[in-house]
């Protein structure tokens, strides 16, 4: 802690010792909220019947172990720090920071956030894993939003460092929902926990219309570059989609990517500078405890069917408690780029949070 911060804390405690108890509580709460500590664990068992089961890691694993703290300062400034404890074996990382940001959120019409956080690209990417409905994000999000991006960027959880501003406009007179949501962000384009390695910045924006409560129809755009190991690749992308979240869930998105490569390198294979992806998810409540999801998910490298990877999923989510979810999922995979093009997957996951 630097001297200025120590002086601030000393002054705060000195003031608290003079004021009556009721005044102390009021003044401290006006300055800073009580920090909220929490976290969640997702454990997984997976099995698949193709010939690559050894490399794909059948068996038990800790998919995610994360802890976080969030709160507010001066009521209008929100902050969050989230750490992934178990790391990401696919990206050769140990425990690392996922999110750190501060946000000025006094007005619904205009808020500003700066730090490291989810890219506002696609409806699904900002979702917490608890709320996706099935046991993983779609290929659209993985390949086009920064979870093992097709351009070569390591797994970043769909996050980057930067700044955005957003707002919700035109409230409905009856239920109060806002008809327009907008967001525009500027990012390094280099993923999490890394400084930028070129002079270009990525720009991502969205405009969404909410004609009725719980239904959003939106468009997303992204322009920027990613550079590593002596090459650079364009990331010019757009996505159109809709989502409806209530007792029922309906989400569908289609996205396009164009990535011109510089310095003679390739991305996604020679000649495959373009790609597209589509998914559709429907979640139906069976009872207060059970919800069943159906999902179709496809990705095409080069925008050609010979490179199409399609996944058909059915997932049953059981929530005996608000902080406990059990999930059983079956996937039928038809991946034309794999050695075994057609195979089956079975996942069982337990979600626990506090």
N, C-alpha and C positions, 0 to 999 in steps of 0.2 A: 504494500500500500504506500502510495506517495504521501508527502506531508500534507498536501491540500485535502486529500480524502480523510486522513486521520483527524485533521482539524474540524472537518465537517461532522464526523462522528462524535467527537468530544463535545462540540457545541450542542448537538442533538441530545445527548445524554444529560448535559448540564441543564438544558431547558426542561427536560422531563423531570428532573429532581425538584424543580421549583414549583411547577404547576400542580394543581390538585389532580387527583386520580382521574376524574371524569374528563378534565381538560387535556391531561396527558394522552388519554386514549384517543380523543378526538383529533388532537394535533398530529400525533404519530400516524394515525390512519389516513389523514389528509396528505401526508408526505409519501408514505410507502405502505403497500398492502402486505399482509402476511404471506410470505412465499409459499407456493403450493408445490410440494414434492410428490412425484409419482413415477410410474414406470409400467412396463409391460414385458411379458415373456411369451414367445410363440415357440412351442415345441412341435416337432414334425416327425412323422414316420412316412417314408415314401418307398414305393415299389414300382418297377416297370419291367416289361417282359421283352425288351429289345436286347440286342447283343452287346450294348454298351453299358450294362448295368453297373459294371465295376467303376467306370469313370464317372457315371452319373450318381454314384453314392447312395445306393439303396440302404435303407435302415433308418436309425434314429439320428436326429440332429437338432441343435438349437438354432432355429431359423433366425430369430431376433431376440435380443435382450437389450432393452433400452431403459434409461432413467432420464428424468427431466425435472427442471424447476422453472416455474413461471410466476408472474405477478405483475404489479403495476407500480409506477412511481408518479407522484403528483396526479394520480387518478387517470390522466390522459395518456400516459406513456406506458405501454405494455412491453414486457421483455420475456424471452424464453431461451433456455439453454437445454439442449438434448444431446445425450451421449449414447452411442452404441457400444455396449460393453463387450459383446462377444466378437466384434469385428466382422469383417467380410472376407472369408477365405478366398473367394473368387477374385478379389482385387488385392490379395496379399496384404491386408491391413489388419492391425490390431485394434484395440479400443480407440475410438475416434469421435470427434464432434460431428453431429449431424446438423443441428440447427443452433444458431446464435443470432439473435436480432433484437432490436428495439423498434417499437412502432408507436407513432403518434396517432391516436384513434379518438380524437375528441368529437369528430363529426362523421356521420355515416356517409355523407356525400364526398368526403375527401380524407383519406388516411395515407400515411407514408410509412414505409418499412425499410430499414437498412440492416444489412448483415448477411447471413447465410441461411437460405430457406428454400422451400420448394419452388421450382419454376412454375409459373402460372400458365402452363401449356397442357391442354386437354382437360376435360372434366375429371378424369380418373386419377391423374398424377397427384393432385393435392390430397387425395383421400388417405386417411390413416389405414394401415393394413386391416384393422378391425372392421372397417366399413366397406371394403371392396366387395365383399359378398362371397367371392371364391378365394381359393388358396394362394393366388398370386395375381400380380398386375397383368394386363393384356400385353401382347407383343407390340402394339402401337406405342404404349407407354415405355416399354423396355427399349425399343429400337429408336424411337423418335423423341423421347423426352429426357433421356439421360440415365437410364438404368441399364448400363451396358450398351451405350449408344452405338448405332451402326457406323458412325464415323471413326470409331476407335477409342473414344473417351471411356475411361474405366467406370465401373459402377459407382454412381454418385447418389443413388436414391432419388433421382429426379431433381437434384438440388444444385444451386450455384450461389456465388457471392455477388451481391449487387444491391440495387435499390429499386423499389417500385412504389407507385401510388395507385390507389383504387378508390372506388366509391359506388354507392347505391343510390339511384335517383328515382324520383317520382313515386312517392308512396301511394298505395291504394287507400281509398277513404274507408273501406270496410274492414279488411283484415290486416292492413298495414304493410303487406309485402311490397317490395320495390320492383318497378317494372324494368329498370335498366341497371345492369352492373357493368362496370368497365374497369380495366386494369392495364397499366403500361409499365414495363420494367426494363432496366438496363443492367446487364450482367457481364461478368468477366468472360464467360464462355469456357472456363477451364475447370469447372467442377468444384468440389468441396475441398477446403483446407489447402488450397494452392493459390498463390498469387497468379495474376494474369501473365501469360508468356508471349503476348503480342500486343500491338497497339490498337487492335480492333475490339469493339465491344458488341455483345449480342443484345438485340432488342426483341422483346416478346410482349405481345398485347392480346387482349381479348375484349370482345363486346358481347354481352349476353342479354337476352330479353326474357322476362318472366311474365308471360301473359296471364297465368293463374298461379296461385300459391303452390309451391313445390315443383313447378315445371320450369325448366330452363332450356332455352335454345340458344346456342352460342357458336361463335367463330373465333379461332385462335390463329395468330400469325407469329412467325419467328424468322428473323434474318440475322446472320452472324457467321463467324468462322471458328473452326477449332484447329489448333496447331500443335503438333507433337512430333518429336524425332525427325525434324527436318522437313516436314510437309505441312500443308494447310489444306483444309477442305471447307467449302461453303456449307452452311446449314440454312437453306431456304425452305421453310416448311409452313404448311397450313393444315388446320383441322376444322371440320364441321361436326357438330354433334348436338345431342339433347340428353337431358337427364330428368327423371322424376323420382323423388325420394319421399316416400310416406310409408304406410304399411306395405304397400307394393313398391318395388323398385324397377325402373326401366332406364337403361343407359345404352346409348349407341353412338359411336364416333367413327368417322372415316378421316384418314390423314394422308398427306402427300409430302414427300421429301425429295429435294434436289440438292446434290452435293458435288459440285465441280471440284476436282482435285488438282492441286498445283505441284510443281517440282517432279512431275513424272510418276508420282505415287498413285496407288489405287485405293479405293474404299469400297468394301462390299463385293469385290471381284471386278475384273477388267470389264469395262463397259457398263457397269451397274451403278451409275451415279444417281439413279432415281430409285424410289421405293414407294410403296403405299401399304396401308394397313387398315383393317376394319374389325370392329368387335360389336357385339350386341349382347346385353345382359338383361335377364328378367328374373326378379325375385318375388316369390309368392308366399305370403304368410299361411302356414298350415294351422298354427295355433299361436298362443301367446309366447310359447317357448321355442317354436320351430319355424324356420323359414327355408324354403328350397329355392336354389338358384339354377338357372340354365344359362349357358354362355357359349357363343360361337366367336372364335378369335382367329384371325388370319393375318399373315404378313407376307408380302411379295417383294423380294429383292430384285431390283431391275424392273419391277412392275410387270413381270411375266409369270404365267402360271407354272412353268417348269421349275420355278424357284419358290413355289408357294408352300408355306407352313400353316396348316389349319389344325385347330384344337377345338374339340367338342367336349364340353364339361357339364357335369351335374354335381351340385354340392348341397349337402344338407347341414344347416347350421342350427345347433341346439344351444340355447342360452338359459341354463337353470338359474343363473344369477347375472346381474348387470355387469359384473366384473369377471365373468367366466363364460367362455364360448368353446364348444366342442364342434369340430368340423370334419365331415367325411366327404371325400370328393373322388369322383372317377373322371378321368380324361381319356378320350380317344384321340390320338395324335396321328395326323397324316402329313409328314414332313418330307417333301420331295427332294430336299437337299441332304437328307440323312442316309446312312448306309442301310439301315432298316427303315423304310419309309413309313410303315404303319405299325403302331404299337399301342399298348394300353398302360395307363398309369393309375395307381391308387395312392391317395394321400389321406393321412389322418393327422389333424392338427389340434392342439389345445392352446387357447388364448387365455392368458391370465393377466390382469392389471390391478393396480392399486393407486 
